[in-house]
Amino acid sequence: MRTALIISIIIIIVGGVFGNYLRFNEQVPDYPPDLGRVPFNTEDFIGEEKRFSEVSYDALKADTTTLRRYVGSDGTIYWLFIAYFKSQKYGSQIHSPKHCLPGGGWTIEYIEPYMLSLPGGITKEVNRVFVRTQGTQQLMFYWFETRSGAIREEFGIKWDLMKNSIMLQPTDAAFIRLTIEIENGNVEQTTDRVIEFFNRFYPDIEQALPFKN
């Protein structure tokens, strides 16, 4: 009984020391993101920088963001949003669209996993979301990007944070989202346009973020 008590005390002390070490020994990323590497204008797309309200940025607490409105050569409008967090530990964890969208007046019709094919044979399991508000239907694709790769679930981002903290790795992460109005109610045709967009821009997005997978 006495031995078990001593072992328990030792475990608590070691756990406390290690937890305290993790809290005050943050690993800094080797270099910051450079979202300016994502082009505004290409042969098929013309983009411009937009902004949310200042209240939104205060709530988000991201270190760097970009909100782009792109117009394709056929007139299709794409909204690209990227938010980068250099640390998720203290008051700056990524907000989930599952919570933010209803608060903004959007109704989430469904969320499903989608395997996104990208240049170079890369595939990422992301979220495909059908949202609606005041007669407008939109398709949203989003995921979280970390040093572990693409993460679809909110639980996964928390697990990744804990794992990288224990392994003394940077806990930085990015949130990537693309929104497009559903064309003629055809989800699959709209999805094809999203794939076309990411095939053009994802290599630049990957280079703009400070982690290589």
Number of C-alpha atoms within 10 A of each C-alpha: 5 7 8 9 10 11 11 12 12 12 12 12 12 12 12 12 12 12 14 11 12 16 12 8 11 15 17 14 15 9 9 15 22 13 19 11 13 17 14 15 13 12 7 12 21 17 19 12 11 12 13 9 7 9 8 10 14 9 11 17 18 22 15 16 19 17 18 19 21 21 17 18 12 8 10 15 17 20 17 22 18 20 20 26 22 20 21 19 17 7 10 15 18 21 14 14 17 13 9 11 14 13 10 10 11 16 16 16 10 9 14 11 14 16 11 18 15 18 12 8 6 8 13 17 17 21 21 22 21 20 21 17 13 8 6 10 20 20 19 22 22 24 23 24 22 25 18 14 15 22 20 20 15 16 10 13 23 14 11 19 22 15 14 17 19 12 11 15 16 20 23 22 28 25 21 18 19 21 21 19 20 20 16 9 11 9 15 11 12 19 19 10 16 20 15 13 19 17 16 16 18 15 14 16 19 17 15 16 22 19 21 10 9
